[in-house]
């Protein structure tokens, strides 16, 4: 097991993640039977206690501090570039790790000769390992010997769709992306950053922006974007008449994000 972990670097991306980071670090540290692999925390200019938490756990993690919030994909790329191992696992800080799960995922990516592997993010009865078009970016394990020729995250995606894009590019290059459903690395979801009204609007702005960027990059028909705009315009109208202010703000933010690309 330790020989496998010696070939691995972990990269966790944080942004105001103090609420979840201690449990994230402890989940692996408390299950480790021997020396842990190198673990890099790339922080997107957090203003909470994330720095202090990383410093308090300097025995097992090291921090790279960004001067501004660069987004998920850009921060992942910084961690990947700083690594010097064949395998790199990028992580959200609201995931719960274990040595056994990480070891199993490494075993599977090697056995299948895959470029990217991901676990089940919630318990599943299915125990298969299947090739898939994309994986959720909360936990992605890369074989850098295969992925170096493809490249890593497209930094025009600040948030969202960067996981779909990188998996599509791997598949398009003839490389395998596998979902290991028998391996569980739980993901809380939405726990990476404290959710305020401003954060929610920021998130949905980038949902809309990334949708259009992806559609344009991969040549999806214009009808896809038109339908997306119509659906969210309709949601705005319905939300206003039904006093659904939160729904209105989400749809409006998506439209703003989409238009930031379309009107550029």
C-alpha positions, 0 to 999 in steps of 0.5 A, a space after each residue: 500500500 505504501 509503495 502506491 501512496 509514494 506515487 501520489 500527490 494530493 491537491 485540495 483546493 480551498 476558498 473560505 473552507 475553514 468549516 470543512 477543512 479540519 474534518 477533510 484533513 483528519 479523515 485521511 490522517 486518522 486512517 493512515 497506517 504509515 507515512 502519508 503522501 505529499 498533500 498540497 492545499 492550494 488556497 484561493 485567497 481565503 479570508 477565514 481561518 483556512 490559513 491557520 488550519 493548514 498551518 496547524 496541520 503542517 505535519 501533513 499538508 503544505 499550503 500554496 497561497 494564491 493572491 486572489 481567487 483564481 477559480 477551481 481549475 486554475 488552482 488545481 493546475 497550480 497544485 498539479 504543476 507543483 507535484 512531481 509524482 505520476 499520480 495526482 488526485 485533486 479534491 474538494 475540501 468537503 470530501 471524506 478520505 481514507 487510506 483504503 479508498 485512495 489505495 483502491 482508486 490507485 489500484 484501479 487506475 493502474 489496472 485499467 490503464 485509465 487517464 482519469 479515475 473517480 470514486 462514488 461520491 455517495 454509497 452505491 450498491 453497484 460495484 462495477 468499474 465503468 468507462 464514462 464520458 465525465 466525472 464530478 470534479 470533487 475527486 479526480 485521480 490523474 495519471 500524469 504520464 497520460 494526461 500531460 499530452 492532453 493538458 489539465 483544466 481549461 482556466 477559462 472555466 472559473 467554476 463548473 463544467 471544467 470537470 466535464 471539459 477535461 474528461 471530454 478532452 481525455 476521451 477525445 484523445 482516446 484515453 479512458 475515464 473510469 468511474 469506480 463505483 465500489 470505492 466510496 469517497 463521500 462528498 458533502 456537496 456545497 460545503 466547500 464555501 460558506 453559502 451567503 446570498 452573494 455567494 449563491 449569486 456568484 455561483 449561479 453566474 458562473 454556472 451560466 457563464 461556463 455553460 455557454 463557454 463549454 457550448 461554444 468551445 465544443 461546437 454545440 448547436 446554437 439551439 442549445 444556448 437559445 434554449 438555455 436562455 429561454 428556460 432561465 428567462 421563463 424561470 425569472 418570470 414565473 419566480 416573480 409572479 410566484 414570489 420566489 425571490 431566491 429562484 429569481 435570483 438564481 435564474 437571473 444570475 445564470 442569464 447574467 453569466 451567459 450574457 457575459 460571454 455572448 455579449 463579449 
